[in-house]
């Protein structure tokens, strides 16, 4: 007997997700290279909505339209709010140095954003993302966001979009790793005899 994914739980199609993600990253990079600018909170709200839309388009079965809309709107609000809070906190933390303040704000925002996004996935899209895995993904998002700070200094033309792009890659990488693990488990017979090591 094969293990089954419980009814009502969506499965991420990683190939499709990667293709949509690559197209979105290319679009953002082209927009930034063409000189398009937006206020940071608005830009991050758009980044949150875009990634959420990509996730919903990559799920099988697709979520109900009402859940999809709620997820996209909630992700936009979460991302835009965290960016706004970071901007408000920056002057308060800058006493210890601008670099240290930026690093702290980015790390906390990336971690909180990943946890909040994971909760939205579980509540609105009924995803099976385990809490332990979500925390691991959140730490990966922190490292990705800190790396994005270095890229922002090296290649400033892409600007704050580096934060969104690397965060997306870290979070989506975690989702795809989880989807691959569940797919492998589904192919293993539950009652298959275990091999004994002599």
N, C-alpha and C positions, 0 to 999 in steps of 0.2 A: 504494500500500500504506500502511495506517495503522500508526503506532507502537502497540504493545500494552504494557499493563502486564504484567510478568512474572508467570507463574502463581504462586500462593501469596502474592502481596503484596496486602494489603487496601487498600481505598479508603475514605476518609472521606466520609460523606454529610453535608455541611456544614449543610444545612437542618435535618436531624434533630438533629445535634450542637448547633446553636444553640438549638433548642427545649428539649432536655434541660438544657442549660447554664442557660438562663433560668429554668427551673422549679427547678433546684437552687439558684440564687442567691436566688430569691424565698423558697424554703424556709429557707435559712440566715438571711436577713434577718428573716423572721418569727420564727424560733426565738430569734434574738438580741434582737429587740424584746420578746419575751415574757419575757425575763429568764433564759432557759436558759443556764447556764454549764457549762463543762467545763475540766479542766486543759489548758493550752496544747498540750502534746505529744499528748495524746489527741485534742483538737479537730483538730489538723493531720493526725494519722493518718487521722481520719475524712474530712477534706477531700481528702487524697490518694486514699483509696479511692473516694470519690464521683466525683472527676474521672476516675479510671481506669475506673470502671464506665461512665461516660457515653461515654468514648472507645470502649470495646469495643462498646457498644450502637449506636454510630454507624458501625461499620465494615461494609463489604460486600466480600467475604463475611465473615461473623462468624467470629472466631477459635474454635478448639476450646475446650470448657469448661475443660479443664485449663490451657491457656494463659491464658484469661481470669482464672481464679482466681489463678494465679501472678502475673499482672500487677497485679491489684487488691491482693493481699497485699503484693507488693514495693513498690508505690507508697505504700501506707499506712506501711510500715516506713521507707521513705526520707523521707517527709514528717514523720512523727513524730520520727524520729531527728534530722533537721536542726533541728526546733523545740527539741528537748531540748538539743542541742549549743549552740544559740544562747542558751538560758537559762543554761547552764553558763558560757559565754564572757562573758556580759554583765558580771558583777562584775569579771572580769579586765581588761576593756577600758574600764571606766567611769572610770578615772583620767584619761583625756583628755576627759572630759565625757560625760554620759549621752546627749545627743542624737547626738554623733559616734559613740559606741559602738553605739547602736541602728541608725543609718544603715549602719554598716559590717557589722554582723551581718545585717541584713535583706538588704543587697546581696549579700553572699557566699552566704547561704543561698538566695536566689532564683536566683543563677547556678548554684550547685552542684546545686540541686534540678532546674533545667531540663535541665542536662547529664545528670544521673542518670536523669531521667524519659525523656529521648530515647534513652539507651542501653537502657533497659527496653523502649521501643517497638520498637527495632531488633531486640533479642535475643528477646524473648518474643512479640511480635506480628508480627514480620517486616516492619515498616514500612520504607519506602524513604527515610526522612528522611536527607538528606545531611548530613555533618558540618559543612560551612560554614553551611548553613541553621540547623542546631541551635545553633551558636554565636550567630548573629544573633538567634534566638528567645530564647536565654539572656540576651542583653543587653536585649532588649525586656522580659523578665521582671524584670530588675533595675530598669529605669525604672518599670515598673508597681508594683513593691513599694515603691520610694521614694515614689511618688505616694500609695500606700496609707498610708504613715506620716503624710503631711499630712492625709489624710482621717480618720485615726484621731483626730487632734487636733481637727479641726473637727466631726466627728460621732462622738463616742466611744461612743455606744450600740451601734454595730455592732461596735466593738472590733477584735480581731485578725482577724476574718472579712474585713475589708477587704483584708488581705494575700493571703488565699486567692482572693478574688473577682477582684482585679485581675491576679494571677498567672495564674489560669485564663484570663481574657480574652486576655492577652498570648500565652500558649502556644497556646491554641486558635485564636487569630487566625493565628498562624504556620502551624499545621497546615492550616487552611482555605486560606490563601494558597498553600501547597504543593500541596494537592489541586486547586485551581483551575488552577494552572500545568500540572500533569500532565494534567488534562482537556483543556486547550487544545492541548497538544502531541499528545495522542492523536487530535485532530481534524485535524491538519495532515498531509497526505500526505508520507511520507518522501522519495519520489522526485519531488515536485512541482517543476517548473522554477522557479528563482529569477528574480525580475524584476531586470533590469539597470537601473541608474539612468543615464540619459543624461548 
